[in-house]
Amino acid sequence: MSSTTTRTDEGRGRLGSKLSGLAVALGCVLFLGGFVWAAILYRPYTVPTDSMSPTIVAGDRVLAQRIDGGEIKRGDVVVFRQESWGDMPLVKRVVAVGGDTVSCCTDGKLVVNGKQIQESYLRKGQAAELTGIPSITVPKGRLFLLGDERTGSLDSTAHLTEAFNGTVPRSSVDARVDAVVWPMNGMLARPTGFETLGALSTPGPLRLLTVAIVLGGVLVLGGGAYGSIADRAAKKRRGAAVAEPAGAR
């Protein structure tokens, strides 16, 4: 009877080891694969000013998805470079795209294509614009950008006298901001005020990648711990079986 019990314990031990190894292997694939995929798709940026507060404040670390400028839509927060703006990475919100007519203010609100935009991302009580924006039609292939902090943002309104009325070409966009990762504020809220003008951008796969990385880490740690515990338990059972007196029932 003791020999039968030992063989059963050994079988269970081998099955546990296989399951443990499988969990660790799958965990490694998810964990490392998630990091590699994230490194390919996303770039980290540190925002140096408060021009996008309260959405993003100075010192925040954001993750921005590498994306073609042609995919940018109204409401997106983008990282871009424009030579006449200093030729450095800047973070602003797209409020109008090529073909749109933008102005401010009507009843204190930004107006795009004749529709007042509810900008929920602005600080409570903040005006949509202090100095006003004359009616501007955005040229095809260009973007009109504003900071969420309208009182101190050097955005398209600061370049209205330049060619193309302060707009920037879509080709200047390097990435679209998906989330603030430090501090851990999470994914940016969807700018629903622009939905009346057309579809919004679909967020990138950052949530999926985060789940894959976390799940991978749990599988690696859990699989490794289970394997170690199962091995110790199997050794104890084998030791007890060897020590059992002959003829015991």
N, C-alpha and C positions, 0 to 999 in steps of 0.2 A: 504493500500500500504506500509506503514511503517513497518508493521509486516512481510510482505513478504520479504522486503529488509533485515530486521534483521535476519530472518531465513537463507537467502542466505549467509549473512556475517558470521553467525555462522558456516554454513557448510563449507565455505571456510577456516575459522579459524581452524576447526577441521582437515581438510585435510592438511593444512599447518603444524599443530602440528605433525601430523602423519609422514609427509615427513621429517620434521626436526628431529624427534626422530629416524627415520630409517637411516638418513644420519649420525647422531651422533653414532648410534650403529655400522653401517658398518665401520665408521671411526675408532672407538675404536678397532674393530677386525683387521683392516689393520695395524693400528699404533702399537698396542701391539704385534700382531702376527708377524709383520716384525722385531721388536726388539728381540723377543724371538727366532725366527728362526735364526737371525743373530748371537745371542749369542751362539747358539748351533753350528753353522757352522764355525764361524770365531773367531780368537783370535787376540787381538791387541799386537803389539810389538813396542818398541822404539829402533831404530837402533843407536848404540853408536859410530860408526866410519864412515869414508868416503870411506870405501873399495868398496862400490857399487855406488859411484857417477860417473856420474851425475844422474843416475836413482833414487838413494836414497842417501840422504846425512845425516851426523850425526845429530841426534835429530829428524829426521822424524819419524812420527807415521804411521805404516802400518797395514793393515788388511790382515791376512793370513788365508786361508781356511784350516781347518783340513782335511787332505787327506792321504790316504794310500800311502806309498812310491812306491808301485808298479804302481801307476798311473802317476808318474812323467815322463815328456818327455823333450827332448832337448829344451833349451831356457827358461825353467821355473826358476823363482827365488824362492828359497826355504829357509825355516827356519829348521835348523837341529842341532843335537848335535853329537859330536864325541869326545870320551874320550881323544884320543891322541892330539886333537886340543884345549883342555882346558875344555871340558865337560860343555860348556855354549851355550845358543842359538846363532847361527851364521846365517848370511844371505848371500848367494852366488847364482850364476847362474850356472845351469847345462849346460855344453857344450858338454858332451858326456855320453852315457849310456852303459850298459853292451854289449860287443861285438864290440863296436866302436873302431876305431884306431884314436888317436888324436895326433897332433904335431903342432909345430909353430917354425918358421914362413916361409911361402912361399909368396913372394911378399908382405911381411908385414902383412899377414893375417893368422888367425887360420885355420888349415886344419883338417877336420873330414871326415874319410872314403874317403880320396882322393879329397874332394871338399873344395875349399876355401869358408869360411863363411864370409858373409857381416854382420858385427856386428854394426848395426846402433845405438845401445845403448851406444857405446863407445864415449868418448869425442872427438870432431872433431880434427883430426890430431894426435890422440893418437895411438901408435903402439899396435898391438894385444898382444904382449908380449915383454918385454925388454931382458930377459935372455934366451929366447928360451925354447921349450919343446921338448925333444926327442920323437921319435915315441913310443907311449904307447897304448897297447890294453887293454881296460877297462874290468876287469873281470865281468862275469855274475853276475847280482844282485847288481852291484855297480855303482857309479856315479863319474864323474870327474867334479869338480867345480872350477870356477874362479870368482873373483870379477870384477865388471865393471871398477874399478879403478886399472889398471894393474900395476901401478908403486908402489903401497903400500899395496896391498891386500895379506894377509896371507891365501892363498888358497891351492889348490892341488899342485901347483908348489913349495910351501914351504915344502911339505911333500913327495917329489918324492923318497927320500931314505928310506922311511918307507915301511912296507909290503903293497902290493897291489898298489904301486906307487902313493900314495897320494889320492887314491879314497876312497869314504865312502860308506857303505852299504845303500841300499834304506831304510832299517828299521830305519836308523838314522833320516830320514825326519819326522818332526812334522807337517809341513804345507806348503802350497804354497802361496806366496804373490800375492794378486790380485790388491791392490790399495794402494796409499799413501793418507792417510786421513788428515794428518796435517804436513805441509800445504796442502791445498786441491788441490793436483796435479791430483787426479782422478786415473782411472784405468791404470795399466801398459800397455805400448804399446806392441803389439804382436811381438815376435822376428822372423820376416819373413825370416831372413837369413838361418834358419834351415829347411825351408819348403822343400828344395830339398832332404832332408834326411828322410822325413816322416811327418806324421801329427803332428800338434802342439796341446798342451792342449787346451781344451775348458774352457774359464773363468767360474768361479763359478757364483752363482745367486746374486751377490752383487748389480748389477744394478737393478734387479727386486725387491730386498728387499728395496733398497733406494726409488724406485718409490712407493712401498706399504706404506712405512713410511710417505713420503711426502704427498701422496694422502690421507692417513688416517688422518693426521693432518689438512689438508685443509677441509675435510668433517666434522671433529669434530668442528672446529672453525666456518665454514660456516653454518653448521646445527644449532649450538647453537645460532649464531647471527641471523639467519633467524627466528628461533622460538621466540626469544625475540622481534624482530621487528614485527612479525605477531601478537603476543599477544597484543602488545601496540596498533597496528592499529585496531585490533578487539575491544579493550576496547573503543577506541575513536569513532568507528562507533556505538557501542551500546550506548554510552553516548549521541551522537548526535541524535540517534533515540528516546531515552527517552525524550530528551529536545524538540523534534519537537511538535508543537501545534496540538491539536486534530483537525481532519478534514482537515489537510493540504494535498494538492495535489501536 
